C-alpha cells in the first residue's frame, strides 16, 4: 500500500483528480489540503507560492495505471505526482483497506477545508 501525494497550483485540477481516483476505484481515503504555502529557492532567493495537495491511499500496483490515467487527462501541466510507501498500519484497518479498492463499498471523499 502507498500514500499518493499530488500537488498542483490549481484547485480545480486537484478536485478533478480526486473525482477520477474515486469514480475509477483507484484510491481510497482522499484528502485535499487547500492553500498550502510552498517555499522554493529560485536564483538564490526564497519564493513562496500557494499549492493544493491531494493525498490518498492505494495499492502500489496501481501507481502506473494512475500515472498513465493522469497523463492522459492532463496533457499539459501535469501536477506533481509521487508516492510514499505505507510501512505499517493499524491491524484493525488492514482488512478494511485491502478490501476497499475494487469493492462495491461506497468510498467517501474527505475534504479538509483549511481556508
Buried (B, 14 or more C-beta within 10 A) or exposed (E): BBBBBBBBBBBEBBBBBBEBBBEEBBBBBBBBBBEEEEEEEEEEEEEEEEBBBBBBBBBEEBBEEBBEBBEEEBEEEBBEBEBEEEEEEEEEEEEBBEEBBEEEEEBEBEBEEEE
